[in-house]
Amino acid sequence: MARRTDAHSDNLPGPFFVDRTCIDCGTCYQFAPATFADGGDHARVRAQPGDDAARLQASMALVACPVGSIGTDDKAGIAAASRAFPHPLAGDVSFCGYTSVKSFGAWSYLIRRSGGNVLLDSPRAAEPLMKNLEALGGVAMLVLSHQDDVADHGAYHARFGCERIMHRGDGIPGMERLVEGDAPIPLAEDLLLIPTPGHTAGSVCLLYRDFLFTGDHLWWNPDKGRLSASRAYNWHSWDQQLDSLEKLLAFDFTWVLPGHGSIHRAQSPAAMKAELKTAIQVLKGA
Ligand code: SF4
């Protein structure tokens, strides 16, 4: 629970505030940029929400925060915000909110599909989210992009009986399926698992239609205005991560949906490939 007495001094005065427990995961300022901004090593309130839509968005960021660092004097909207996830992003894809401190606030996503719903990485095991997932048909498959973003996978398996899938390179005990090797693996007609080792030995991306879920392999950096990856936050092999980024040039997609960093949509698969090529060129010089 955020405390007003611990609030950062650079919050714009008003009902919403961020306190000093913030771990700067980025979730609030990526999800509700009209209210929250990056304050350097923490988030801050840049503008107080001015209407109901902005209040709901800010309250949903509060609910999504992994460490409860956002507070508000305006509690009226919190109940509605807690029931508002999964939040539709595009097509069948939604953001699950309820990020977990166990995965440093990584985003997880729901794909609603007739062949069975898929979770990409694990959100916090929060009852309002689980209830909504149940109402949407449950979870048939939980794909884990890598070992850092598994959060409450056990609770989701216990509740929905979903098959948990990850790469053996990062394999943690208890998975129903561990895939191996570097070749893409079809999980279903519309789901392709693409091993992209580098950030960790077992990092994978998931391709669904024109959506690529990238975990911590690739994201959009709004400050640099391009796709990016991090050598500083590489835990296995930077050279391998660069090779794995090049591997993605063989696939068509227009969306990049990461665990950390911003979401990006390109105009077309060709435009995405051009943007990816530019990023790789820059990152190779890093
Ligand atoms: S969501 Fe919470 S932890 Fe993450 S940046 Fe915002 S206030 Fe900080």
Boltz pocket constraint, residues with backbone or C-beta under 6 A from the ligand:
constraints:
  - pocket:
      binder: B
      contacts: [[A, 18], [A, 21], [A, 22], [A, 23], [A, 24], [A, 25], [A, 26], [A, 27], [A, 28], [A, 29], [A, 42], [A, 43], [A, 61], [A, 64], [A, 65], [A, 66], [A, 67], [A, 68], [A, 69], [A, 70], [A, 105]]
      max_distance: 6.0
